[in-house]
Amino acid sequence: MGTEFQHRLHELALEAVGHYGAPYLRDLGHNANVGPGYADGLAGDYFNGRKTSIYGGSNEIQRNIIAKMVLGL
């Protein structure tokens, strides 16, 4: 549940800042913060956070393990 919450929170944050959350700006030729300070690094956090569901195990497998433990299968 924690990884799903983290994914949703990052998606919401990126939606809120719009294009200011872009990790690379071609016009400037480098990574630069052109928007509000809180928008800096949001895209990086979003992409970096996607791996948590992979190395933490898929949510479906974890739910199946818990269901087997509860049902005693």
Backbone as CSV, one residue per row, in Angstrom:
resi,resn,N_x,N_y,N_z,CA_x,CA_y,CA_z,C_x,C_y,C_z
1,MET,0.830,-1.199,0.000,0.000,0.000,0.000,0.871,1.258,0.000
2,GLY,2.018,1.169,0.656,2.902,2.331,0.725,3.423,2.748,-0.635
3,THR,3.776,1.762,-1.465,4.287,2.102,-2.794,3.184,2.682,-3.674
4,GLU,1.979,2.141,-3.563,0.866,2.682,-4.345,0.576,4.124,-3.943
5,PHE,0.613,4.380,-2.646,0.387,5.742,-2.157,1.474,6.681,-2.668
6,GLN,2.709,6.216,-2.641,3.821,7.035,-3.116,3.666,7.345,-4.606
7,HIS,3.275,6.345,-5.408,3.073,6.567,-6.845,1.985,7.609,-7.085
8,ARG,0.896,7.458,-6.387,-0.225,8.403,-6.569,0.147,9.812,-6.138
9,LEU,0.897,9.916,-5.062,1.322,11.230,-4.578,2.252,11.910,-5.573
10,HIS,3.188,11.161,-6.140,4.088,11.732,-7.146,3.333,12.142,-8.402
11,GLU,2.382,11.310,-8.823,1.587,11.647,-10.001,0.791,12.927,-9.784
12,LEU,0.197,13.054,-8.611,-0.571,14.250,-8.281,0.321,15.484,-8.253
13,ALA,1.500,15.359,-7.670,2.425,16.487,-7.604,2.858,16.917,-8.998
14,LEU,3.161,15.969,-9.870,3.550,16.316,-11.236,2.396,16.948,-12.002
15,GLU,1.195,16.447,-11.770,0.024,17.040,-12.414,-0.163,18.485,-11.964
16,ALA,0.075,18.735,-10.683,-0.134,20.065,-10.120,0.858,21.089,-10.679
17,VAL,2.113,20.692,-10.880,3.113,21.667,-11.344,3.182,21.746,-12.854
18,GLY,2.576,20.771,-13.545,2.538,20.814,-15.001,3.913,20.730,-15.619
19,HIS,4.159,21.553,-16.614,5.429,21.486,-17.337,6.620,21.979,-16.507
20,TYR,6.367,22.608,-15.378,7.480,23.038,-14.524,8.193,21.851,-13.889
21,GLY,7.578,20.709,-13.888,8.201,19.518,-13.322,9.078,18.773,-14.310
22,ALA,9.226,19.300,-15.532,10.031,18.630,-16.551,11.486,18.516,-16.100
23,PRO,12.085,17.338,-16.287,13.463,17.164,-15.839,14.492,17.803,-16.754
24,TYR,14.131,18.086,-17.999,15.092,18.649,-18.947,14.398,19.678,-19.816
25,LEU,15.028,20.808,-19.978,14.471,21.880,-20.797,15.393,22.110,-21.984
26,ARG,14.952,21.741,-23.178,15.798,21.842,-24.372,16.195,23.284,-24.682
27,ASP,15.306,24.229,-24.479,15.602,25.613,-24.813,16.784,26.156,-24.014
28,LEU,16.919,25.711,-22.775,18.006,26.196,-21.931,19.260,25.348,-22.071
29,GLY,19.114,24.128,-22.583,20.254,23.280,-22.819,20.785,22.575,-21.586
30,HIS,20.119,22.707,-20.477,20.568,22.037,-19.251,19.393,21.929,-18.297
31,ASN,19.591,21.193,-17.229,18.548,21.089,-16.216,18.493,22.399,-15.452
32,ALA,17.354,23.004,-15.423,17.223,24.281,-14.740,15.831,24.397,-14.148
33,ASN,15.746,25.036,-13.039,14.457,25.262,-12.397,13.916,26.604,-12.873
34,VAL,12.880,26.556,-13.717,12.297,27.785,-14.226,10.992,28.113,-13.514
35,GLY,10.513,27.188,-12.711,9.250,27.378,-12.015,9.465,27.566,-10.525
36,PRO,8.434,27.290,-9.758,8.542,27.413,-8.309,9.542,26.406,-7.739
37,GLY,10.121,26.730,-6.611,11.144,25.894,-6.007,10.686,24.493,-5.684
38,TYR,9.425,24.331,-5.304,8.933,22.996,-4.949,8.775,22.093,-6.166
39,ALA,8.805,22.639,-7.376,8.674,21.839,-8.583,10.011,21.218,-8.993
40,ASP,11.106,21.736,-8.455,12.433,21.252,-8.813,12.621,19.822,-8.324
41,GLY,12.914,18.920,-9.223,13.182,17.536,-8.864,11.976,16.628,-8.779
42,LEU,10.784,17.110,-9.025,9.599,16.256,-8.919,9.603,15.130,-9.948
43,ALA,10.027,15.425,-11.159,10.057,14.378,-12.184,11.074,13.308,-11.812
44,GLY,12.198,13.731,-11.288,13.200,12.763,-10.847,12.684,11.882,-9.730
45,ASP,11.981,12.480,-8.785,11.382,11.709,-7.697,10.351,10.723,-8.236
46,TYR,9.559,11.183,-9.207,8.530,10.327,-9.797,9.168,9.104,-10.457
47,PHE,10.150,9.336,-11.329,10.773,8.225,-12.047,11.576,7.335,-11.110
48,ASN,12.216,7.909,-10.133,12.985,7.131,-9.176,12.063,6.280,-8.301
49,GLY,10.889,6.793,-7.988,9.948,6.076,-7.144,9.265,4.910,-7.823
50,ARG,9.277,4.867,-9.145,8.610,3.781,-9.863,9.277,2.435,-9.589
51,LYS,10.546,2.458,-9.275,11.250,1.194,-9.041,10.850,0.532,-7.731
52,THR,10.235,1.266,-6.827,9.883,0.684,-5.532,8.905,-0.473,-5.661
53,SER,8.017,-0.401,-6.639,7.069,-1.507,-6.820,7.735,-2.712,-7.456
54,ILE,8.882,-2.501,-8.098,9.593,-3.614,-8.721,10.454,-4.330,-7.691
55,TYR,11.323,-3.597,-6.998,12.204,-4.290,-6.063,11.493,-4.662,-4.771
56,GLY,10.354,-4.088,-4.508,9.579,-4.467,-3.332,8.672,-5.655,-3.592
57,GLY,8.668,-6.147,-4.810,7.777,-7.248,-5.192,6.476,-6.671,-5.698
58,SER,5.881,-7.353,-6.651,4.634,-6.814,-7.194,3.534,-6.889,-6.142
59,ASN,2.641,-5.945,-6.202,1.547,-5.866,-5.233,0.647,-7.091,-5.284
60,GLU,0.459,-7.643,-6.455,-0.408,-8.809,-6.581,0.178,-10.016,-5.852
61,ILE,1.476,-10.212,-5.976,2.122,-11.350,-5.312,2.040,-11.183,-3.799
62,GLN,2.286,-9.966,-3.321,2.207,-9.728,-1.879,0.791,-9.968,-1.354
63,ARG,-0.201,-9.545,-2.099,-1.587,-9.765,-1.677,-1.941,-11.250,-1.663
64,ASN,-1.427,-11.998,-2.642,-1.682,-13.438,-2.658,-1.044,-14.138,-1.474
65,ILE,0.151,-13.731,-1.100,0.823,-14.328,0.056,0.022,-14.054,1.320
66,ILE,-0.435,-12.823,1.488,-1.216,-12.461,2.666,-2.530,-13.239,2.691
67,ALA,-3.171,-13.357,1.539,-4.443,-14.090,1.482,-4.243,-15.558,1.837
68,LYS,-3.144,-16.163,1.396,-2.874,-17.564,1.729,-2.616,-17.723,3.218
69,MET,-1.933,-16.741,3.823,-1.665,-16.813,5.252,-2.964,-16.693,6.051
70,VAL,-3.843,-15.793,5.616,-5.098,-15.577,6.334,-6.017,-16.790,6.195
71,LEU,-6.075,-17.346,4.996,-6.963,-18.479,4.740,-6.348,-19.809,5.145
72,GLY,-5.064,-19.812,5.451,-4.402,-21.041,5.873,-4.192,-22.035,4.750
73,LEU,-3.986,-21.554,3.562,-3.781,-22.461,2.402,-2.329,-22.836,2.252
